[in-house]
Amino acid sequence: MLASQRQDRILADVRARGAVRVADLVVELDVSDMTIRRDIAELARLGVVRRVHGGAVDAHHTAHELDFAVKRTLAATQKLAIARAALAWISPGSSIALSAGSTAHLLAELIAADPALRPLTVVTNSLPVADTLHLASRRPGSALDVVLTGGVRTPSDALVGPIADAALGQLRVDRTFLGVHGLGPDGLTTPNLLEAQTDRALLRCASDVVVLADHSKWGVVGLARIAALDAVDLLISDEGLATEACAAAASAVGQLLLAPATASPQTPPPQSPTTERGAS
């Protein structure tokens, strides 16, 4: 198969599924890992796909929403580092909200495995998050309460719409941990109109807002805007975030924390390793 034929096949897969993995394409096209990466690099140069860790996503479809199973495979190492860093911002005896998304689900898995965080109340509109935490809550003496909002299910396994919004409107939590489809100078975005509204309800019910977004999300623009960057108290990303993006984010959000790949949970010190709003 010629390089142009492979690239056409890869592009067709991206447009059909929203994203592709290098490992899957190696098997599907029977070529080396480096060959696939070169093909993706060429498609990215042409502006038709966007490279992410482990694969590629569609560069143009702002209304396309990836399945939860696909999201879990993209930038997996960075997402786990972000989840580990986020764990330090959860205190026993508090109430938190977790949105839908693969990074939020990784955080839920860490919460489920850490009895030191009990007692804890978690509000969520994510079915995978609720399932993970429900299993942990059934352990004797777990002191873990899970509140699932209800609503209409999206491809990312989020529950959204008027029912979810009404439930969140009656609740108040200490901190919301929000995963997003994309972010940039124009704010936080998602491909799903109803999810944007429910995400705004998640922001309104919290005293503090923490956004979990790996570096590949910067510059991605979804169809619906959730909020401006200045609505974010803490943005946790990873060390792959470009210098220009770091500067733009640091000037808008309350704090910026870049989680290293080897991040492990630790209590934030009085002067935590973050960049303050407005810093250069």
C-alpha positions in Angstrom: 0.0 0.0 0.0 1.4 3.4 -1.0 1.8 6.1 1.6 -1.0 8.2 0.1 -3.3 5.2 0.3 -2.5 4.6 3.9 -3.0 8.2 4.7 -6.4 8.2 3.0 -7.4 5.1 5.0 -6.2 6.7 8.3 -8.1 9.9 7.5 -11.3 8.0 6.7 -11.0 6.2 10.0 -10.5 9.5 11.9 -13.6 11.0 10.2 -15.7 7.9 10.9 -14.7 7.4 14.5 -13.4 10.8 15.6 -10.1 9.4 16.7 -7.6 6.6 15.9 -4.9 4.8 17.9 -1.4 4.2 16.5 -1.4 0.6 18.0 -4.7 -0.2 16.2 -3.5 1.2 12.9 -0.3 -0.8 13.1 -2.3 -4.0 13.2 -5.0 -2.9 10.7 -2.5 -1.7 8.0 0.3 -4.2 8.8 3.1 -1.6 9.0 5.5 -0.4 11.6 4.7 2.0 14.4 7.1 4.6 12.9 5.3 4.4 9.5 2.0 5.2 11.1 3.5 8.0 13.1 5.0 9.5 9.9 1.6 9.2 8.1 -0.2 10.9 11.0 2.5 13.7 11.0 1.9 14.3 7.3 -1.9 14.4 7.8 -1.3 16.8 10.7 0.9 19.0 8.5 -2.0 19.2 6.0 -4.3 20.3 8.8 -6.8 17.5 8.5 -6.0 15.7 11.8 -4.5 16.7 15.1 -1.9 14.6 16.7 -2.4 13.5 20.3 -0.4 11.1 22.5 -1.0 7.6 21.1 -2.9 8.6 18.0 -4.8 11.3 16.2 -8.2 13.1 16.3 -10.2 15.0 13.8 -9.0 18.5 13.4 -12.3 20.0 12.3 -15.3 18.3 13.8 -16.3 20.5 16.7 -19.6 18.7 17.1 -18.1 15.2 17.2 -18.1 13.5 20.6 -15.8 10.5 21.2 -17.0 7.4 23.0 -15.8 7.0 26.6 -13.8 3.8 25.6 -11.9 5.8 22.9 -11.2 8.7 25.3 -9.5 6.4 27.8 -6.9 5.4 25.3 -5.7 8.9 24.4 -3.0 10.5 26.4 -3.5 7.8 29.1 -0.2 8.5 30.9 -0.8 12.2 31.2 -4.3 11.7 32.3 -3.2 9.4 35.1 -0.6 12.0 36.2 -3.3 14.7 36.3 -5.7 12.4 38.3 -2.9 11.7 40.8 -2.2 15.4 41.2 -5.9 16.2 41.6 -6.2 13.7 44.5 -4.2 16.0 46.7 -7.1 18.6 46.5 -9.6 16.3 48.1 -10.0 16.3 51.9 -11.8 13.8 54.2 -15.2 15.1 55.3 -15.7 17.2 52.2 -18.2 17.0 49.3 -17.0 17.1 45.7 -18.5 16.8 42.2 -16.9 14.8 39.4 -17.9 15.4 35.8 -18.0 12.9 33.0 -14.8 12.1 31.1 -11.8 9.7 31.2 -9.6 11.8 33.5 -12.4 12.3 36.0 -13.0 8.5 35.9 -9.3 7.9 36.7 -9.6 10.3 39.6 -12.7 8.3 40.8 -10.6 5.1 40.6 -8.0 6.7 42.8 -10.6 7.9 45.3 -12.2 4.4 45.4 -8.8 2.9 46.3 -7.9 5.4 49.1 -9.7 4.9 52.4 -7.8 7.8 53.9 -10.2 10.1 52.0 -13.2 9.0 54.0 -15.8 10.2 54.9 -16.5 11.7 51.5 -19.6 12.6 49.4 -19.3 12.6 45.6 -21.9 14.0 43.3 -21.5 13.0 39.7 -23.3 13.0 36.3 -21.0 10.2 35.0 -22.2 6.6 34.9 -18.6 5.1 34.9 -17.7 7.3 37.8 -20.8 6.4 39.7 -20.3 2.6 39.0 -16.6 2.8 40.3 -17.5 4.7 43.4 -20.6 2.6 44.1 -18.5 -0.6 44.3 -16.2 1.1 46.8 -19.1 2.4 48.8 -20.4 -1.1 49.4 -17.3 -2.1 51.4 -17.9 -2.3 55.2 -17.3 1.1 56.9 -16.5 2.8 53.6 -18.2 6.1 54.6 -18.4 7.0 50.9 -21.7 8.5 49.6 -22.4 8.7 45.9 -25.1 11.0 44.4 -25.9 10.3 40.7 -27.8 13.2 39.0 -29.9 11.3 36.5 -30.5 12.7 33.0 -30.1 11.8 29.3 -27.0 9.7 28.4 -24.4 11.0 26.0 -21.8 9.0 23.9 -19.2 9.9 26.7 -21.5 8.2 29.3 -22.5 11.6 30.9 -26.0 12.3 32.1 -27.1 15.7 30.9 -30.2 17.8 30.3 -32.9 19.3 32.4 -33.1 16.5 35.0 -29.3 16.7 35.6 -29.4 20.5 35.7 -32.3 20.5 38.2 -30.6 18.0 40.5 -27.3 20.0 40.5 -29.2 23.2 41.1 -30.3 21.9 44.5 -26.8 20.9 45.6 -23.7 22.6 47.0 -20.3 21.0 47.1 -16.9 22.2 48.2 -15.1 21.5 44.9 -16.0 20.4 41.3 -13.5 18.5 39.2 -14.4 19.1 35.6 -13.1 17.3 32.5 -13.4 19.2 29.2 -13.3 18.4 25.5 -11.2 21.5 24.7 -9.9 24.7 26.2 -8.1 27.8 25.0 -8.2 31.6 25.2 -11.9 31.5 24.4 -12.6 29.2 27.4 -13.8 25.7 28.0 -15.8 23.8 25.3 -17.6 20.6 24.5 -19.2 19.1 21.4 -22.5 18.5 23.2 -24.9 21.4 23.7 -26.8 19.7 26.6 -23.5 18.7 28.2 -22.3 22.3 28.2 -25.4 23.4 30.1 -25.0 20.6 32.7 -21.3 21.4 33.0 -22.2 25.0 33.8 -24.5 23.6 36.5 -21.6 21.6 37.9 -19.6 24.9 38.1 -22.4 26.8 39.8 -22.9 24.2 42.6 -19.2 24.4 43.7 -17.2 26.8 45.9 -14.1 26.0 43.8 -13.6 24.7 40.3 -10.8 22.4 39.2 -10.4 21.6 35.5 -8.6 18.4 34.5 -7.2 18.7 30.9 -4.2 17.1 29.4 -2.0 19.2 27.0 -3.7 17.8 23.9 -7.0 19.6 24.8 -5.4 23.0 24.5 -6.5 24.6 21.2 -9.4 22.2 20.7 -12.7 24.0 20.2 -16.0 22.3 20.7 -19.3 23.4 19.4 -20.6 24.7 22.8 -18.9 27.0 25.2 -19.0 26.0 28.9 -17.3 29.0 30.6 -14.4 31.4 30.3 -11.0 30.5 31.7 -11.4 33.0 34.5 -14.1 30.7 36.0 -11.4 28.2 36.8 -9.8 28.3 40.2 -7.3 25.5 39.4 -6.3 24.1 36.0 -4.3 20.8 36.2 -2.6 19.8 33.0 0.7 18.0 32.3 4.2 19.0 31.3 3.5 18.6 27.6 1.5 21.9 27.7 3.3 24.3 25.3 5.0 27.4 26.7 2.6 29.7 24.9 -0.4 27.8 26.3 1.1 27.9 29.8 1.4 31.6 29.6 -2.1 32.1 28.3 -3.6 29.8 30.9 -1.6 31.2 33.8 -2.9 34.7 32.9 -6.5 33.7 33.1 -7.1 30.9 35.6 -6.6 31.1 39.4 -3.7 28.6 39.5 -2.0 26.4 36.9 -0.5 23.1 38.0 1.5 20.9 35.6 1.6 17.3 36.7 4.7 15.3 35.9 4.4 11.8 34.4 5.5 10.4 37.8 3.1 12.5 39.8 2.0 11.0 43.1 -0.6 12.2 45.5 0.7 14.6 48.1 -0.8 17.3 50.3 -0.3 20.7 48.6 2.2 22.8 50.6 1.3 26.4 51.6 3.1 27.6 48.6 2.0 24.9 46.1 3.8 24.4 42.8 1.3 26.5 40.8 1.3 29.6 38.7 -0.9 32.4 40.1 -3.5 34.2 38.0 -1.9 37.0 36.0 1.7 35.7 36.4 3.9 35.7 33.3 
